Amino acid sequence: MPPVHHELIYGHTERGFMLASMRSHTRVRYYIQCGLHEKVEDWSDEAFYDEFRRRLPAEDAARLVTGRSIEKSIAPLRSFVAEPLRFGRLFLAGDAGHIVPPTGAKGLNLAASDVALLSRGLIEHYAERSNAGIDHYSQRALARIWKAERFSWWFTQLMHLLPENGSFGLKMQMAELDYLFGSESAQRVVAENYVGLPIG
């Protein structure tokens, strides 16, 4: 299926969070917020697309192409970081060392930066007989990981309906979104974090 839009669409709606993402020109990944008590079997493709369409802006909903889903799951919004990322000769990278909610799209980016840092350390170890890179891998990787975890946590808190936070929490979300839409400085901060911070 073609993407509904050439850009990602994030939505904070009265029905819950939604995200229109893409993998390629023919593969998409769509998300809607639902309860953890719900079951995948309760969400037929038709039911999912109907709900997804309700959360899209009208002009994008009109362009939505639907089809049989390839994979469907209910993902808990959880975060986890192992510290340190080294246990003797075992080095953790990617999801083995940290998990972020999908809201900020940081999982693959973090895994790639882990591998970049670890590969540098291993090259130094075997080519230059230096342990500096592998000895500092955990510290360097964690400095970036915690920043990405912070961004994903903040973005998840901002974009999802959180009934436990009550009307005050919802007003705070709306104020934050209003600030983001109106502040170029705030938009720069989001853009910097979204595209990825430098690898240490």
Stockholm file with secondary structure:
# STOCKHOLM 1.0

chainA/1-200         MPPVHHELIYGHTERGFMLASMRSHTRVRYYIQCGLHEKVEDWSDEAFYDEFRRRLPAEDAARLVTGRSIEKSIAPLRSFVAEPLRFGRLFLAGDAGHIVPPTGAKGLNLAASDVALLSRGLIEHYAERSNAGIDHYSQRALARIWKAERFSWWFTQLMHLLPENGSFGLKMQMAELDYLFGSESAQRVVAENYVGLPIG
#=GR chainA/1-200 SS CCCSSSSCEEEEETTEEEEEEESSSSCEEEEECCCTTCCGGGCCHHHHHHHHHHHSCHHHHTTCCCCCCSCCCCCCCCCEECSSSEETTEECCGGGTEECCGGGCCHHHHHHHHHHHHHHHHHHHHHSCCCHHHHHHHHHHHHHHHHHHHHHHHHHHHHSCCGGGHHHHHHHHHHHHHHHHHCHHHHHHHHHHHHCCCCC
#=GC SS_cons         CCCSSSSCEEEEETTEEEEEEESSSSCEEEEECCCTTCCGGGCCHHHHHHHHHHHSCHHHHTTCCCCCCSCCCCCCCCCEECSSSEETTEECCGGGTEECCGGGCCHHHHHHHHHHHHHHHHHHHHHSCCCHHHHHHHHHHHHHHHHHHHHHHHHHHHHSCCGGGHHHHHHHHHHHHHHHHHCHHHHHHHHHHHHCCCCC
//
